[in-house]
Amino acid sequence: MIDASELIKLPDDVSFDEAAAVMAKGLTARMLIKQAYPVKRGDIILVHAAAGGVGSLVSRWAKALGATVIGTVGSSSKKEYVLNNGIDHVIALDKEDLIGSVKGFTKGSGVDAVFDGVGKATFNPSLDVIKNGGTVVLFGSSSGIPEINNEILNAKKIKLIRPALGSYLPDKASVNVAAADMFEALRNGILGDINPTVYPLAEAAKAHQDLESGSTKGSVIFHI
């Protein structure tokens, strides 16, 4: 049973499918770019897995806040999809070099912050492209838990943040504020068209296989 007091009321202009697709990811994206590392106009940020559910929302929202956004994708087949989201630069990690590409895009200056939901495959290479005093927001580990090189963090005075959504939304009032902000961003087109990939519940195994293979884009939901 779910306590009714814990539920979030949907605005009339948000469908159940949109809400299912955007709720957890949207609240997470908002937490990342407005609380864990408040993105400001003029920032240059690097977003890993920019074609994914959270990464795509972080990228679009950060762009709306005035940042220059560099995104990475695991395969070149996703590059056009991410560029269509309005991101400034996209790096396909299966064919392009992360460090060289970022340094080229930034003329060697590096990025102010990295939003990393991938972990092991991207964490340490990202340290090479962060400005001194920059920030890494490590919010996931889809490729495994990274080995953290504290010497590099200390030498470059890099701030490492490992946020948990619950710690930023400790009560119903804070959840309501965050949800209202997220729905407003959705309403204003900041989050783009929310068109989730829908699987019948009977095809849950296939959905998991597609997610593990990295072939999905955006959010995945089930219909009974």
C-alpha positions as CSV (number, residue, x, y, z in Angstrom):
1,M,0.0,0.0,0.0
2,I,1.2,3.5,-0.8
3,D,0.3,6.3,1.6
4,A,-1.9,8.8,-0.2
5,S,0.0,11.7,1.4
6,E,3.2,10.6,-0.4
7,L,1.6,10.9,-3.9
8,I,2.3,13.8,-6.3
9,K,-0.8,15.3,-7.9
10,L,-0.5,15.5,-11.7
11,P,-1.4,18.8,-13.5
12,D,-4.3,18.4,-15.9
13,D,-1.9,18.9,-18.9
14,V,0.4,16.0,-18.0
15,S,-0.6,12.5,-19.0
16,F,0.0,9.4,-17.0
17,D,2.5,8.1,-19.6
18,E,4.4,11.4,-19.5
19,A,4.4,11.3,-15.7
20,A,5.6,7.7,-15.6
21,A,8.4,8.5,-18.1
22,V,9.6,11.8,-16.5
23,M,8.9,11.7,-12.8
24,A,11.9,10.0,-11.3
25,K,14.3,11.1,-14.0
26,G,13.0,14.6,-14.1
27,L,13.3,15.0,-10.3
28,T,16.8,13.5,-10.5
29,A,17.8,15.9,-13.3
30,R,16.5,18.9,-11.4
31,M,18.4,17.8,-8.3
32,L,21.6,17.4,-10.3
33,I,21.6,20.7,-12.1
34,K,19.9,22.9,-9.5
35,Q,21.1,21.5,-6.2
36,A,24.1,19.1,-6.5
37,Y,25.9,21.5,-8.9
38,P,23.8,24.6,-9.6
39,V,24.4,25.2,-13.3
40,K,24.8,28.9,-14.3
41,R,25.0,30.8,-17.5
42,G,28.4,30.5,-19.1
43,D,29.3,27.2,-17.6
44,I,30.8,24.5,-19.8
45,I,29.6,21.1,-18.7
46,L,30.1,17.5,-19.8
47,V,27.2,15.0,-19.6
48,H,27.9,11.3,-19.9
49,A,25.2,9.1,-21.4
50,A,23.5,12.1,-22.9
51,A,21.0,9.9,-24.8
52,G,19.7,8.3,-21.7
53,G,16.7,9.2,-19.6
54,V,18.5,11.3,-17.0
55,G,21.4,12.4,-19.2
56,S,19.1,13.8,-21.9
57,L,17.1,15.8,-19.4
58,V,20.2,17.1,-17.7
59,S,21.6,18.2,-21.1
60,R,18.4,20.0,-22.2
61,W,17.8,21.7,-18.8
62,A,21.4,22.8,-18.4
63,K,21.3,24.3,-21.9
64,A,18.2,26.2,-21.0
65,L,20.0,27.6,-18.0
66,G,22.7,29.1,-20.3
67,A,25.4,26.4,-20.2
68,T,27.5,25.1,-23.1
69,V,26.8,21.3,-23.1
70,I,29.1,18.6,-24.3
71,G,27.5,15.2,-24.3
72,T,28.8,11.7,-24.7
73,V,27.0,8.6,-26.1
74,G,28.2,5.0,-26.2
75,S,27.7,4.5,-29.9
76,S,27.7,6.7,-33.0
77,S,24.2,5.6,-33.8
78,K,22.9,7.9,-31.0
79,K,24.9,11.0,-32.0
80,E,22.3,12.6,-34.2
81,Y,19.5,11.9,-31.7
82,V,21.5,13.8,-29.0
83,L,22.4,16.7,-31.4
84,N,18.7,17.1,-32.1
85,N,18.2,17.8,-28.4
86,G,20.1,21.0,-28.9
87,I,23.4,20.0,-27.3
88,D,26.4,21.9,-28.5
89,H,28.8,19.0,-29.0
90,V,28.5,15.2,-28.9
91,I,31.2,12.6,-28.6
92,A,30.6,9.1,-29.7
93,L,32.8,7.1,-27.4
94,D,33.0,4.0,-29.7
95,K,34.8,6.1,-32.4
96,E,36.0,9.3,-30.8
97,D,38.5,10.2,-28.1
98,L,36.9,11.8,-25.0
99,I,39.9,13.7,-23.8
100,G,41.0,15.0,-27.1
101,S,37.5,15.9,-28.2
102,V,36.7,17.9,-25.0
103,K,40.0,19.7,-25.1
104,G,39.3,20.6,-28.8
105,F,35.8,21.9,-28.1
106,T,37.0,24.0,-25.1
107,K,40.3,25.1,-26.7
108,G,42.1,23.4,-23.9
109,S,40.3,25.2,-21.1
110,G,38.3,22.1,-19.9
111,V,34.9,21.9,-18.4
112,D,33.4,23.4,-15.2
113,A,31.5,20.3,-14.2
114,V,31.0,16.7,-15.2
115,F,27.7,14.8,-14.7
116,D,28.5,11.1,-14.7
117,G,26.0,8.4,-14.4
118,V,28.3,5.9,-16.1
119,G,31.1,5.5,-13.6
120,K,34.0,3.2,-14.3
121,A,34.3,3.7,-18.0
122,T,34.2,7.5,-17.9
123,F,35.1,8.7,-14.4
124,N,38.9,8.8,-14.5
125,P,39.3,10.0,-18.1
126,S,36.9,12.9,-17.2
127,L,39.3,14.1,-14.5
128,D,41.7,15.1,-17.3
129,V,39.2,17.6,-18.8
130,I,37.9,19.3,-15.7
131,K,39.2,22.7,-14.8
132,N,41.1,23.2,-11.6
133,G,38.5,23.7,-8.9
134,G,35.8,22.0,-11.0
135,T,33.2,19.6,-10.0
136,V,32.3,15.9,-10.7
137,V,28.8,14.9,-9.9
138,L,28.9,11.1,-9.8
139,F,25.3,9.9,-9.7
140,G,25.5,6.4,-11.2
141,S,27.7,3.5,-12.1
142,S,26.1,1.7,-15.1
143,S,29.6,0.6,-16.2
144,G,30.7,-0.3,-12.7
145,I,32.0,1.5,-9.7
146,P,35.1,3.6,-10.5
147,E,38.4,3.5,-8.8
148,I,38.7,7.1,-7.5
149,N,42.1,8.7,-7.8
150,N,42.2,11.0,-4.8
151,E,45.7,12.3,-5.8
152,I,44.2,13.9,-9.0
153,L,41.2,15.2,-7.2
154,N,43.4,16.8,-4.6
155,A,46.0,18.1,-7.1
156,K,43.3,19.8,-9.2
157,K,41.1,20.8,-6.2
158,I,38.2,18.9,-7.9
159,K,35.0,18.6,-5.8
160,L,33.5,15.2,-5.9
161,I,29.7,15.0,-5.2
162,R,27.9,11.7,-5.0
163,P,24.3,12.8,-4.6
164,A,21.2,10.9,-3.5
165,L,17.8,12.2,-4.4
166,G,16.3,11.6,-1.0
167,S,18.9,13.8,0.7
168,Y,17.9,16.8,-1.4
169,L,14.2,16.1,-1.1
170,P,13.8,15.3,2.6
171,D,10.1,16.1,3.0
172,K,6.8,16.4,1.1
173,A,7.1,20.2,0.9
174,S,10.5,20.0,-0.9
175,V,9.1,17.3,-3.2
176,N,6.2,19.4,-4.1
177,V,8.4,22.4,-5.0
178,A,10.7,20.2,-7.1
179,A,7.8,18.6,-8.9
180,A,6.2,21.9,-9.7
181,D,9.5,23.2,-11.1
182,M,9.8,20.0,-13.2
183,F,6.3,20.2,-14.5
184,E,6.9,23.8,-15.5
185,A,10.0,22.8,-17.3
186,L,8.1,20.1,-19.1
187,R,5.3,22.6,-19.9
188,N,7.7,25.1,-21.3
189,G,9.4,22.6,-23.6
190,I,12.7,22.6,-21.8
191,L,12.5,18.8,-21.3
192,G,11.5,18.2,-24.9
193,D,8.8,15.8,-26.1
194,I,8.5,13.0,-23.7
195,N,7.9,10.0,-25.9
196,P,8.8,6.9,-23.8
197,T,9.5,3.5,-25.4
198,V,6.6,1.4,-24.3
199,Y,6.8,-2.3,-23.7
200,P,4.0,-4.7,-22.7
201,L,4.6,-6.0,-19.3
202,A,4.9,-9.5,-20.9
203,E,8.0,-8.3,-22.7
204,A,9.8,-7.2,-19.6
205,A,12.7,-9.5,-20.3
206,K,13.2,-7.9,-23.8
207,A,13.1,-4.5,-22.3
208,H,15.8,-5.4,-19.8
209,Q,17.9,-6.8,-22.7
210,D,17.5,-3.6,-24.7
211,L,18.4,-1.5,-21.7
212,E,21.5,-3.6,-21.1
213,S,22.6,-3.4,-24.7
214,G,22.3,0.4,-24.7
215,S,19.9,0.3,-27.7
216,T,17.1,2.3,-26.0
217,K,16.8,6.1,-26.0
218,G,15.1,8.2,-23.3
219,S,12.7,6.6,-20.9
220,V,11.2,3.1,-20.9
221,I,7.8,2.3,-19.4
222,F,5.5,-0.8,-19.2
223,H,1.8,-1.1,-20.0
224,I,-0.2,-3.9,-18.4
